[in-house]
Amino acid sequence: MADMTAREAANILWKLDFFLGGNPKILEKAEEALRMAIAALEAQEPRVLKKEELQSLKDPTPMYFEDRGDPEFALACVIEKADNSACYIYSAYATCFYTPLLFSDYNIMWRCWTHEPTTEQVANTPWGSP
């Protein structure tokens, strides 16, 4: 686990929480993965993912969603690819966007960050840049 990326650690946590919670050995691994994910994320600057990165997702993946039309509506979420043209967003606030978000609108109407950006990072990252 020492060479695990933050995204891999976050994926393990998500799967453990959803499918295997309660087992002490699993919880011990989850704690280790969480410590590693936090350390790796704190060491990285948040960045907007490229559309190709989202389209290549194989598993539901934790990240940070931003809606260009509603700057106040930004949240931690899980992205699940529907197909090569769209994906679904799941969060604690809105269980799911029932209409899939189209990749053709990515970085025009919505975008995803590796993790929560600061207000300054959002303001200094133009739409359509990656």
C-alpha positions in Angstrom: 0.0 0.0 0.0 3.0 2.3 0.4 3.0 3.2 -3.3 -0.8 3.7 -3.6 -2.1 6.9 -5.2 -4.6 9.1 -3.4 -7.3 8.1 -5.9 -6.6 4.4 -5.4 -6.8 4.9 -1.6 -10.1 6.8 -2.0 -11.5 4.1 -4.2 -10.6 1.5 -1.6 -12.3 3.5 1.1 -15.5 3.9 -0.9 -15.7 0.2 -1.7 -14.9 -0.8 1.9 -17.5 1.6 3.3 -20.2 0.4 0.9 -19.6 -3.3 0.7 -17.5 -4.5 3.7 -18.0 -2.2 6.6 -17.8 -3.5 10.2 -15.0 -6.0 10.0 -12.1 -5.0 12.2 -9.4 -6.1 9.7 -11.1 -4.2 7.0 -11.5 -1.1 9.1 -7.8 -1.3 10.0 -7.0 -1.3 6.2 -9.5 1.5 5.7 -7.8 3.6 8.4 -4.4 3.1 6.7 -5.8 3.9 3.3 -7.5 7.0 4.7 -4.2 8.3 6.3 -2.4 7.7 3.0 -5.1 9.4 0.9 -5.2 12.4 3.2 -1.4 12.8 3.1 -1.3 12.4 -0.7 -4.1 14.9 -1.2 -2.6 17.4 1.1 0.6 17.2 -0.8 -1.1 17.8 -4.2 -2.7 20.9 -5.6 -6.3 20.3 -6.7 -6.6 20.2 -10.5 -9.4 19.9 -13.0 -9.5 16.5 -14.5 -9.3 16.1 -18.3 -12.4 14.8 -20.1 -10.3 11.7 -21.1 -9.6 10.9 -17.5 -13.3 10.9 -16.7 -14.1 8.8 -19.8 -11.5 6.2 -18.8 -13.1 5.6 -15.3 -13.8 1.9 -14.7 -15.2 2.2 -11.1 -17.2 4.8 -9.3 -14.6 7.4 -8.3 -14.7 10.1 -5.6 -13.9 13.7 -6.7 -15.2 17.2 -6.5 -17.9 18.5 -8.8 -18.4 22.1 -9.9 -21.4 23.5 -11.9 -20.6 26.6 -14.0 -24.2 27.7 -14.0 -24.4 27.6 -10.2 -21.1 28.4 -8.5 -22.6 27.8 -5.1 -23.4 24.2 -6.1 -20.1 22.6 -5.7 -19.7 19.3 -3.8 -17.8 16.2 -3.1 -19.2 13.4 -5.0 -18.7 10.0 -6.7 -18.7 9.9 -10.5 -19.9 6.8 -12.3 -19.4 6.5 -16.0 -22.7 5.6 -17.8 -21.0 5.1 -21.2 -18.5 7.0 -23.3 -20.9 9.9 -23.7 -22.2 10.5 -20.2 -21.8 9.9 -16.4 -23.8 10.1 -13.2 -22.9 12.1 -10.1 -23.8 10.8 -6.6 -23.4 12.8 -3.4 -24.7 13.0 0.1 -26.7 16.1 -0.9 -28.3 14.9 -4.1 -28.4 11.1 -4.3 -28.0 11.3 -8.1 -28.4 13.6 -11.0 -31.1 11.5 -12.7 -30.2 13.0 -16.1 -26.7 11.9 -17.0 -24.1 14.7 -17.4 -22.8 14.7 -21.0 -19.1 14.6 -21.6 -19.7 16.9 -24.5 -20.6 19.6 -21.9 -17.5 18.8 -19.8 -15.4 21.9 -18.9 -18.1 24.1 -20.5 -21.0 23.6 -18.1 -19.5 21.4 -15.5 -16.1 20.0 -14.4 -14.5 17.8 -11.8 -11.5 18.4 -9.6 -9.2 15.8 -8.1 -10.3 17.2 -4.6 -11.8 20.3 -3.2 -10.2 23.5 -4.5 -9.9 26.8 -2.7 -12.0 29.7 -3.9 -8.8 31.2 -5.4 -8.0 28.1 -7.3 -11.5 28.0 -8.8 -11.3 31.7 -9.7 -7.8 31.2 -11.3 -8.7 28.1 -13.3 -10.4 29.2 -16.5 -13.1 27.0 -17.9 -12.0 25.0 -20.9 -8.4 25.0 -19.9 -7.5 21.3 -19.5 
